[in-house]
Amino acid sequence: MSRRAWLLFATMCIIWGLPYLMIRVAVGALHPVTLVFFRTGLAGLLLLPIAAARDELRPLLRRWAPLLAYTVAEISVPWLLLSSAEQRVSSSLSALMIAAVPLVTAILLREHLGGRRLLGLGIGFAGVAALVGLDASGVGLRPLLELAGVVLGYALGPIILSRRLADLPSLGVVTASLLLAAVAYAPAAALALPASLPPARVLLSVVGLAVVCTAVGFVVFFALIAEIGPVRATVITYINPAVATVLGVVLLREPLTAGMVSGFVLVIAGSLLATRRQRPRPALAA
């Protein structure tokens, strides 16, 4: 990769490793619905002038149904479930659990599951079992189900995007999805506003989530895709959880256990095996 590609890649690994830390801080004073509303609304408003100037919103009108499905699967439901789960689960463990997204994607795509992919799925889900059994056994069933919903949504979103919205402008799709989610959550967020102004670190976390992790994050991600392609860009999926774990341990003093380390290694190894495409045989290639 070029120097610019490496810079974009490293930037994305950090930007999308930050949300778990910021969500953990923000939900200490804000209801999850309110947090999602401010995150989607502010980010959508920041991206709206760019998308409008590029005329990337008008083509979306004829695809409102898949756009709505993408919004629900990728943003509305996962971001609410993740914010709710992090009221009870550490940011580190949340990030490591969500590292299982490539495994679920491999299953949903129903691609040919040869021996290598089956082995990868087995190893990956053994890692999830290690995380749940060794480190999440005392957190309760609800946050685990919420994180499972996040994983499922994050796996479904890109599939909908690639199959039904791939020919539409990416920035327009994201901007419209953010604004749709904000409008949907506005009534509930108004009812859940805190009685007093939250602490400064909570406000900074909300702004950071909206501006850095969402608005800037998507712009940088699209630039990375343009530079190295969508397949190679998804490698950040394997690094974001590690970044989030380091931030949680260092800044929030969250525990780093043997179960977290071993589970993460198994999940990443399994994901690489389960999602790596096999090279065609010489005869078939010819």
N, C-alpha and C positions, 0 to 999 in steps of 0.2 A: 504493500500500500504506500501511497505517497505520504509526505510529511503532513499535508493538510488532512488527509484521511485519518492518520493516526491521532492528530489533534482533535478532530471531530469525534473520533471513537472514544478517546479518553474523557473528553468533555461529557459525552452522553453517559458513560459509565458512572460518572460522579453525579450528574444531574438527576438521573433516574435511580440512583442509590439513596438520594436525599429524602424522598417523600415519606418513607417509613418513619424516619426520625421526626420530621415535622408534623406528621399526623399524630404521632404519639404525644408530642408536646401540646398540639392544638386541642385534642379531645379531652385534655385535662380541664378545660374551661368552656368548651363549645360542644353543643349537641352535634352528632355526626351529620344530621341533615343540614344544619347551618353551615358546617365546615364545607360540605360538598357544594352547597349553593354558592358560597363566596369563591371557592376555588374555580368552579366552572364559569360563573358569571364574569369574574374579573378577567380570567384568561380568555374567555370568548370575546369580550369587549376589546381586549388588546389585539387579538388576531383579526377582528372584524375589518378594520380599515385596510389591512394588507390583503385579505381575501377579496374584499370588494374592489380594491384597485386593480387586482389581477383578473377580475371578472370570473372568480371561481365559485360563486354562490348560485348564480342563475342556472347552470347545468344540473344542479341538484334537484330541482323541482320535479323532474320527471321520475326521480328515483326516491320519492319520499318514504316508501314502505321499507326498503332495505336500509335506508339511512336511519330510520327510527329503530329498526332492529339492531343495527350497529351501535347506536347510542345507548340502548338499554344494556346490551351485552358487554360493551367495552368500557362504558363510563358510568352511567347512572347507577346500575346495581352494584358492580364491583367496588366503586369508590365509597359507596355508602356502607357496604358490608365490611370493607377493610377498615374504615374509620370506626365502625362499631366494635370490630374485633380488637382493635388496638386499645380500647378502653380496658381490656382484661389481659391482653397478651403483649409481650415485649415487641418492640419494633424489629429486633434481631430475629426472633422466632417467626414473626409474620413474613419477613422477607425470605427466609429460608424455606418456608412452606410454599410460597408462591414460585419458588424455583422449579416446582413441579409442572408448571404450565406447558413446557415442551412435551412432556410425557402425555398429558391429556390431549394435546393437539395431535400427536401421532395417532392416538386411538380414534379421535373424532374424524380424522381424514380418511380412515379406513384403507390406508395404503397396505400393500403386501407386507405381511409380518413374517419375515424370514427368521431364521434362528438367531441372527445377531440382534435384530430388533426386539424379539421376544426376550432375549437375555437382557437387553437394555431396559426394557419395561420392568422386568423383574428386579433388576438392581435398583432402578430409580424408585420404585414403590417400596422396596426394602428400606431405602433411605427415608422416605416419608414415614414409614412405620417406626423407624428409629427416632425421628424427630417427635412424633406423637407419643410414642411409648416412653421415651427417656426424658423428654423435656416439656411435654404438654399434658401429661397425665393429670396434673392438678389444676388445670385452668378451666375445666368444664367443657361440656359438649357444645354449647352455643357458639363460642368463638371459633371452635374448630370447624363447625358447619359453615360459619360465615366465611372463613378462609377458603374452604372447599368451594363455596360459591364464587369467590373471587377468582380462583384458579380456573373454574369452568367458564366464567365470563371472559377472562383474558385469553382463553383458548378459542372461544367461539368468535370473538370480535374480529381477529385477523382473517378468519375463514370467511365470514360474511363480507369483509372488505375485499378480499381477493377474488371472490366469486361473483359478487353483485355490484361492487363499487370501484373495481380496479381501473376502469376507464375514466373515472371522474377525478377532478383535481384534489389531491390529498389534503392540502391546506383548507380548501373549502369544506371538505367532508368533516374534518376535525373541528373547524370553527362552528359549523352548523350544529354538530353534535354537542359541543360544549354549551351553546346557547339554548338548545332544546332541553338539555338536562337542567340548566339553571332555571328556565321558565317552569319546568315541571316541579322543581323543589322549592320555588319561591314561597308558595302559601305555607307549607310546613315549616320552612326556615323562619318566616316571620313570626310564627307562633312559638318557636323555640329559641328566640333571641335571648341572650343572657340579661339579667336584671341590671348589671353594671358592666363597665368597660373591662374587658379581659386584660390580664397582664401584658406587658410589652412583648415578652417572648412568644406569647400566643399569637399576638397580632403579626409579629415578624414571621412566624411560621405560616400563617395563612397567606400573607403576601408572598413569601418564598414559594409556597406550593403553587399559587396561581401564576406568578410571574416567571420564576426560574424553572420550576419542575414541569409546568404545563405549557405556558405560552412559548417561552424560549426553548424548552425541551423539544417540543414538536418541530419548531423551525430548524433547530440543529439536527434533529433526527432525519428530517426530509433532505437536508443538505448531505448528511452521511449516506443516505440511500442513493442520492444522485452521484455520489463520489465512488461508492464501492458496490452498489446494488443491494436489493432488499434481503437476499439470503445471508450474505456476510454481515449485514448490519444487525441481524438478529442475534449475533454472538453476544451482544451486550446483555442479553437475557441471562447468560451464565455468570456474568460478573457483577451485575447490580446487587444481588443478594449478599455477596461478599462485602461490597462497599457499605451496604446498609448495616451489616453485622458489625463491622469495624466502627462505624459511627455510633451505633447504639452502645457498644461496649465502652468506647472512649469517652463519649460526651454524656451519655445517660447512665453510665456505670451499670449497664445490664450484664448479667452473668454470661460467660462464655463456657459452655460445658462440653464434655467429650461427646455427648449425644448430638449436640448441634454440629460439631465439626465432622463427626463420622457420617451423620445423616446428610449434610450438605455435600460431602464428597461423593456419597453414593448417588444422590439425586443428580448431580452434574454428570457423573460418569454414565449413569443410565440414560440421561437425556441425550448425551452425545452419541451413544450407541443406537438409541431408538430413532433418532431423527437424521442421522447421517445417511445420505443417499449412497446406494451401492453403485460402483462403477460398472458400466456395461461390459459384458464379456466381449472379447475381440471379435468373435464370429458375428454376434448380434450387432456390434457397433459397425462392422463392415456392411 
